Amino acid sequence: MILLALFIVMAAGVLWYVIDRRAKNRALPPVATRTLAPEPPAQPVALGTPETERKTVDFSSGKAVVKDSPEDKAALEAGIKDIADATKDVTFGPTTPPPAQPAPAAKKP
């Protein structure tokens, strides 16, 4: 009985959600009149160059857009500091070669 009540509540919630989302989507203007993202620069951004070094490259619009705001610089410096703190005690020892495999025995005719 409890499971049936839970199922009915869940089904009513899903039905309400679907109806609400459809109503919201139908209330939006047509896609052709909406601006989904700012226009990216016409030329591609070359990564690894001095003008993009230590700057944020934003790919959220589908194209690479270089940003250099104070907030981006602060976040970048904080990230570099966190990485340095996390890796300061990390060391790697020498690798050992894998054990030698015995040669397969030759088949006798």
C-alpha positions as CSV (number, residue, x, y, z in Angstrom):
1,M,0.0,0.0,0.0
2,I,2.9,2.4,0.9
3,L,4.6,1.5,-2.4
4,L,1.5,2.3,-4.3
5,A,1.2,5.7,-2.6
6,L,4.9,6.4,-3.3
7,F,4.5,5.4,-7.0
8,I,1.4,7.7,-7.3
9,V,3.3,10.7,-5.8
10,M,6.3,10.0,-8.0
11,A,4.2,9.7,-11.1
12,A,2.3,12.9,-10.3
13,G,5.7,14.8,-9.7
14,V,7.1,13.6,-13.0
15,L,3.9,14.5,-14.9
16,W,3.9,18.0,-13.3
17,Y,7.5,18.5,-14.2
18,V,7.0,17.5,-17.8
19,I,3.9,19.8,-18.2
20,D,5.7,22.7,-16.6
21,R,8.9,22.3,-18.8
22,R,6.8,22.1,-21.9
23,A,4.9,25.3,-21.0
24,K,8.2,27.1,-20.3
25,N,9.7,26.0,-23.5
26,R,6.7,27.1,-25.5
27,A,6.7,30.5,-23.9
28,L,10.3,31.2,-25.2
29,P,10.7,33.1,-28.4
30,P,11.7,31.1,-31.5
31,V,15.3,30.0,-31.6
32,A,16.1,32.3,-34.6
33,T,15.4,35.4,-32.5
34,R,17.3,34.3,-29.4
35,T,21.0,35.1,-28.9
36,L,22.5,32.0,-27.4
37,A,26.2,33.1,-27.0
38,P,28.3,36.1,-27.9
39,E,30.0,35.9,-31.2
40,P,33.6,34.5,-30.8
41,P,36.5,36.2,-32.5
42,A,36.9,35.5,-36.2
43,Q,40.5,34.2,-35.9
44,P,41.4,31.1,-33.9
45,V,43.4,31.5,-30.7
46,A,46.9,30.1,-30.8
47,L,47.5,28.4,-27.4
48,G,51.0,28.3,-25.9
49,T,52.0,31.7,-27.2
50,P,53.2,34.7,-25.1
51,E,49.9,36.5,-25.6
52,T,47.9,33.6,-24.1
53,E,50.5,32.6,-21.4
54,R,49.0,32.9,-17.9
55,K,45.6,34.0,-19.1
56,T,42.2,32.2,-19.0
57,V,40.9,30.6,-22.2
58,D,37.1,30.3,-22.2
59,F,35.6,27.6,-24.3
60,S,32.0,28.1,-23.1
61,S,30.8,29.7,-26.4
62,G,32.3,26.9,-28.5
63,K,35.3,28.9,-29.5
64,A,38.4,29.8,-27.6
65,V,38.2,33.3,-26.1
66,V,41.2,34.7,-24.1
67,K,40.2,36.5,-20.9
68,D,42.6,38.5,-18.8
69,S,40.5,40.0,-16.0
70,P,41.7,40.5,-12.4
71,E,39.3,37.8,-11.2
72,D,40.8,35.3,-13.7
73,K,44.3,36.2,-12.6
74,A,43.5,35.7,-9.0
75,A,41.8,32.3,-9.7
76,L,44.8,31.3,-11.8
77,E,47.3,32.2,-9.1
78,A,45.2,30.4,-6.5
79,G,45.1,27.3,-8.6
80,I,48.9,27.4,-9.3
81,K,49.5,27.8,-5.5
82,D,47.1,24.8,-4.7
83,I,48.9,22.6,-7.3
84,A,52.3,23.6,-5.9
85,D,51.2,22.8,-2.3
86,A,49.8,19.5,-3.3
87,T,52.8,18.4,-5.2
88,K,55.7,19.7,-3.1
89,D,56.2,16.4,-1.3
90,V,55.7,14.1,-4.3
91,T,58.7,12.2,-5.4
92,F,59.1,9.4,-7.9
93,G,61.5,6.6,-7.3
94,P,63.4,4.7,-10.1
95,T,61.3,2.3,-12.1
96,T,62.2,-1.4,-11.9
97,P,62.3,-3.3,-15.1
98,P,59.6,-6.1,-15.5
99,P,60.8,-9.6,-14.7
100,A,62.1,-11.5,-17.6
101,Q,59.7,-13.9,-19.2
102,P,61.0,-17.4,-20.0
103,A,61.2,-18.2,-23.7
104,P,58.4,-20.4,-25.0
105,A,59.4,-24.0,-25.7
106,A,59.9,-25.0,-29.3
107,K,57.3,-27.4,-30.6
108,K,58.5,-30.8,-31.8
109,P,57.2,-32.0,-35.2
